[in-house]
Amino acid sequence: DKLCKKILQERSAGQRLNIIIVSEGAIDREGQPITAEKVKQVVVDKLQQDTRITVLGHVQRGGNPSAFDRVLGCRMGAEAVLALMEADDNTEPCVVSLDGNQAVRVP
């Protein structure tokens, strides 16, 4: 529901395209897998929006990272670890995002 609300909010602000990244091995609170297909189905069912899945291959994931890429990866990784360490059973799920040059948690 929160994902769909966020997409609608972005659309109303003029954002026409959204990218949703689903990690391999992502699971929900009950331990059930969260797949790209499930996320797509939620978006299609609730928002009736054209939705496509793209699975990145090893070549697309590759390439040499720049210094910025390395620093960004460290900042976002550190924030993700802090979020996990601070979490308990009642903590709302979040995603680590970039706001300016800061890694931030977004519900």
N, C-alpha and C positions, 0 to 999 in steps of 0.2 A: 504493500500500500504506500509506504514512504517513497519507494522508488518511483512509482507512478505519479505521486503528488509532485515530486521533484521534477520529473519530465514535463508535466503540465505547467508547472511554474516557469520553467525555462522556455517553453513554447509561448506562453503568454508574454514573456519578456522579449520575444522576437527570435529566440534561438531555434533554428529550424532543424538542426541535426544534433543527435546525441550519440555518444559512444559509451557503451557499458562494457566494462572489462570483467570477465569472470575467471577467477583463478582455477587452474586444474586442481582438483582435490578439495574445493570449497565445500563446506558442510553447514547445515543449519543447526539450531540449538538442540534438535532431536537426533543429530548425527546423520541426517539424510543428505545425500549429495545435492548440491546446487549446481545444475548444469546450465550451459548456455541455452539449450533447448527449453528448459523450464522457465528461464528468465524471459526468453522470447515469447513463450506462450502467455505468460502473465501480461506482458506489454500488449500483445495482440488482443487478448481477451478483454482487458480492462480499458485500453485506450483506442482500440481499433486502428492502430498505426502500423504502417508498413515496417517490418522489422526483418533484418537479415543477420545471419551468423557468419562470421569470418574466423576461421581457425588459422592462426599464424603458424607457418612452417618454421623449421630450424633456420633456414636462410634468412627469413624475414626477421627473426628474433636476433640474428647475429649482427656483426659489424663491430668496428672498434669504437668504444665509448670515448666521448670527449671528456675533458676535465670537468665541465659542467655536469655531464651525465653521472660521473662518479660521485661528485659532491651531492647532487640531488638524490642519488640512490642511497647514500649514507644518511642523509637527513631524513628521508622518508622511511627508511628501514628502522632508524633509531626511534622515530615517532611511533611506528607500528609496534615495536617491542615495548615501548613505554605504555602504550594503550593496552597491550596484553597483560603486562605486569600489574597495571592498576585495575584491571577488569575483575568483576565478580559475576555471580549468576544473574544479577539484575541490570548489569551494564548494557546499555543500548549498543547494538552493532554500529560500527562506523567504518569509513574508508579514509585513508590518509590521502590528502590532496595538497596541491601547491597553491598558496595564496601569496602572490608577490614572490618573495624569496623565502617564505616560511612554510614548513610542513605543518599542516593543520588537520584536525580530525573533523570529519563531516558525517553526521548521523545518516 
